[in-house]
């Protein structure tokens, strides 16, 4: 059973070692706005909508060769928004990787603890992603093959900006968590868990050669992705590590939430919904959208 197309991600909770060190990346460079702070927890978002919750107090950075977050993708409503983020990163000499996926343009960066961030502008009208079992590539609308991993024309991207644009402007209304990409221990188990018979994302690609799979909500780009690039059979991160605490799936109705609960079976009740662990130990929470 598939998730409704109106399913969306709620806030993602990410642990960091030091909030004061993390905020200049997530707030000042990425462009999220601080909504609230409660002790060692800061809620960040766009136009009042919570998107990322940073939890301080981790005792070590992201542990390598473990399951967990590869990156969270923050999707912006316009190409100009992506250009503004890119310009901020360049102006501050912050390491980043602009990549053209054809169905989206993305700029990758990592916070100082190693939490991955993808800033994305969706461009599905330019083509589709394909997999033939051996390779993962893209096709343009006129049938030309595209790697899906080319570098963005950064000069052209920055051309979206006007000379008087304020590079300090925060991310606007319409910004959302577009997808979550996970490190997992077993590709087959992850595909089964997140696919039709489990969580209910629609399978898009499964490629053993590149050790990655993904699934979506009836359109590209994907909504959930998973890989074994950290290693096959990797353990969960040691307690106290920075990284993913949980991500949130918001469903349109209580009936949709009940259906998801029934598919997953082994869940724990939380206020307003439930939580579950995928086969690699990544935690998701599910609730009805407010």
C-alpha positions in Angstrom: 0.0 0.0 0.0 1.4 3.4 -1.0 1.7 6.5 1.1 -0.7 9.2 0.0 0.9 11.7 -2.4 0.2 14.4 0.1 2.5 12.8 2.7 5.2 15.2 3.8 8.2 15.3 6.1 7.9 17.0 9.4 10.9 18.2 11.4 14.1 16.2 11.5 16.0 16.0 14.8 19.8 16.1 14.5 22.3 16.0 17.4 25.4 18.2 17.4 28.3 18.6 19.9 27.9 22.4 20.3 24.9 24.5 19.4 26.8 27.7 19.3 29.2 26.2 16.8 26.4 24.6 14.7 24.1 27.6 14.4 26.4 29.6 12.1 26.2 26.8 9.6 22.5 25.9 9.8 21.2 29.4 10.4 23.7 31.9 8.9 24.9 29.8 5.9 22.0 27.5 5.1 19.5 30.2 5.9 17.1 28.6 8.4 15.5 31.0 10.9 15.6 30.3 14.6 12.1 29.7 15.8 12.7 28.7 19.4 15.3 27.6 21.9 14.7 25.5 25.0 18.0 24.7 26.8 20.1 22.5 24.5 17.4 22.3 21.8 17.0 24.8 19.0 14.1 24.7 16.5 14.9 26.1 13.0 12.6 26.6 10.1 11.4 28.9 7.4 8.6 31.5 7.7 7.7 30.0 11.1 7.5 26.4 9.9 9.8 24.1 11.9 12.1 22.0 9.7 15.2 21.1 11.6 15.6 20.6 15.4 19.2 20.7 16.6 19.9 18.9 19.9 23.1 19.8 21.6 25.1 17.7 24.0 26.5 15.0 21.7 30.0 14.0 23.0 31.5 13.2 19.6 31.1 14.1 15.9 29.2 11.8 13.5 30.7 8.3 13.7 32.1 7.0 10.5 31.1 3.5 9.2 27.8 3.5 11.0 24.1 3.7 10.0 22.4 7.0 10.3 22.0 10.2 8.3 23.8 10.6 5.0 22.1 14.0 4.4 18.8 15.8 4.9 17.6 17.7 1.8 16.1 21.1 2.2 14.1 22.0 -0.9 13.8 25.6 -1.8 10.9 27.1 -3.9 13.0 29.0 -6.5 16.3 28.7 -8.3 17.1 32.2 -7.0 16.8 30.8 -3.4 19.4 28.1 -4.3 21.6 30.8 -5.8 21.5 32.9 -2.7 22.5 29.9 -0.5 25.4 29.1 -2.9 26.6 32.7 -2.9 26.6 32.7 0.9 28.7 29.6 1.0 31.2 30.9 -1.6 31.4 34.3 0.1 32.2 32.6 3.4 34.6 30.1 1.7 32.6 27.2 3.2 33.2 23.9 1.4 30.4 22.8 -0.8 29.7 20.7 -3.8 27.2 22.0 -6.5 25.7 19.0 -8.4 23.3 18.8 -11.3 21.0 15.8 -11.0 18.8 16.9 -14.0 15.6 16.4 -11.9 17.1 18.8 -9.4 20.0 21.1 -8.8 21.7 20.5 -5.5 24.5 22.0 -3.3 25.9 19.7 -0.7 27.7 20.7 2.5 28.4 19.3 5.9 28.1 20.9 9.3 31.1 20.9 11.6 30.1 17.6 13.2 29.7 15.9 9.8 25.9 16.0 9.4 25.1 16.1 5.7 23.0 18.8 4.2 21.6 19.1 0.6 20.1 22.3 -0.6 17.9 21.5 -3.5 15.8 23.2 -6.2 13.6 20.7 -8.0 13.6 20.7 -11.9 11.6 17.6 -12.9 10.6 19.2 -16.2 14.2 18.7 -17.4 14.1 14.9 -17.5 13.9 11.7 -15.4 16.3 9.5 -13.5 16.8 6.0 -14.8 18.5 2.8 -13.7 19.4 -0.2 -15.9 20.7 -2.4 -13.1 24.3 -1.4 -13.9 24.2 2.3 -13.8 22.1 5.2 -12.4 21.7 8.0 -14.9 19.3 10.6 -16.3 17.5 11.2 -19.5 16.6 14.7 -20.8 13.1 15.3 -22.1 14.5 15.0 -25.7 16.1 11.7 -25.0 19.8 12.6 -24.4 21.6 10.8 -21.6 22.9 12.9 -18.7 25.1 11.5 -15.9 22.8 13.0 -13.2 26.0 13.9 -11.4 27.4 16.8 -13.5 28.7 19.9 -11.8 26.3 22.9 -11.8 27.2 25.9 -14.0 27.8 28.0 -10.9 28.3 31.2 -12.9 24.9 30.7 -14.5 23.3 29.8 -11.1 24.6 33.0 -9.5 23.3 34.9 -12.5 19.8 34.4 -10.9 20.8 37.1 -8.4 20.4 40.8 -8.7 23.3 43.1 -7.7 21.2 44.4 -4.8 20.1 41.0 -3.5 20.6 40.6 0.3 22.7 37.4 0.7 21.7 37.4 4.4 18.0 36.8 3.6 16.6 33.7 5.3 15.0 30.8 3.5 11.4 31.8 2.4 8.0 30.3 2.9 7.6 27.2 0.8 11.0 25.8 1.9 10.5 22.2 3.1 12.3 19.0 4.0 12.1 17.3 0.6 13.9 14.0 1.2 16.0 12.1 3.7 19.0 10.0 2.6 20.2 7.3 5.0 23.2 5.1 5.6 21.8 1.6 6.2 23.3 -1.8 6.9 21.5 -3.9 4.3 20.1 -2.6 1.0 17.5 -5.3 0.5 16.1 -4.9 4.0 15.9 -1.1 3.6 14.2 -1.4 0.2 11.6 -3.8 1.7 11.0 -1.6 4.8 10.6 1.7 3.0 8.8 0.2 -0.1 5.2 -0.6 -0.8 4.8 -3.4 1.8 6.4 -1.4 4.5 6.4 2.4 5.0 4.8 2.8 1.6 7.1 4.9 -0.5 6.9 4.0 -4.2 10.1 2.2 -5.3 12.1 4.1 -7.9 15.6 2.7 -8.2 17.5 -0.2 -6.7 21.1 -0.7 -7.8 23.4 -3.2 -6.2 26.4 -2.0 -8.2 26.3 1.5 -6.8 24.8 0.2 -3.5 21.9 2.6 -3.4 18.2 2.6 -3.6 15.4 5.2 -3.4 11.7 5.6 -3.4 9.2 8.5 -3.7 5.7 9.8 -3.6 4.7 9.4 -7.2 7.1 11.9 -8.7 10.8 12.6 -9.0 13.1 13.5 -7.3 12.9 10.8 -4.5 11.5 11.3 -1.0 13.6 8.6 0.7 17.0 7.2 -0.3 19.3 4.7 1.3 22.8 3.4 0.7 25.5 1.1 2.1 28.4 3.5 1.3 29.3 3.5 5.0 29.8 -0.3 4.7 27.6 -3.4 4.5 26.4 -4.6 7.8 27.5 -1.4 9.6 26.3 -1.0 13.3 24.4 1.9 14.7 26.5 4.9 15.9 27.8 4.7 19.5 25.7 6.4 22.1 26.4 10.2 22.3 27.4 10.6 18.7 26.2 13.5 16.6 23.8 12.6 13.9 20.3 11.6 13.2 18.0 11.3 16.2 14.8 10.9 14.1 12.9 12.1 11.1 9.2 12.7 10.9 6.6 11.6 8.4 3.3 13.6 8.4 0.3 11.9 6.9 -2.9 13.6 5.7 -5.4 11.7 7.8 -5.8 9.6 10.9 -6.8 6.7 8.7 -3.5 7.0 6.8 -1.6 6.9 10.1 -3.5 3.8 11.2 -2.8 2.1 7.9 0.9 2.8 8.3 0.9 1.5 11.8 -0.7 -1.7 10.6 1.9 -2.2 7.9 4.9 -1.6 10.2 3.5 -3.6 13.2 6.4 -3.2 15.6 5.9 0.4 16.7 5.9 2.4 20.0 3.2 5.0 20.8 4.2 8.6 21.3 1.9 11.6 21.7 0.0 12.2 18.5 1.4 9.1 16.7 4.1 6.4 16.9 7.7 5.8 16.3 9.6 2.9 14.7 13.1 1.7 13.9 14.1 0.7 10.4 16.3 -2.5 10.1 19.4 -0.4 10.5 18.2 1.3 13.6 17.3 4.7 12.0 14.3 6.1 13.9 11.3 7.6 12.2 8.2 9.1 13.8 4.8 9.3 12.2 1.9 11.6 12.9 -1.0 13.3 11.2 -0.1 16.6 9.6 -1.3 19.6 11.7 
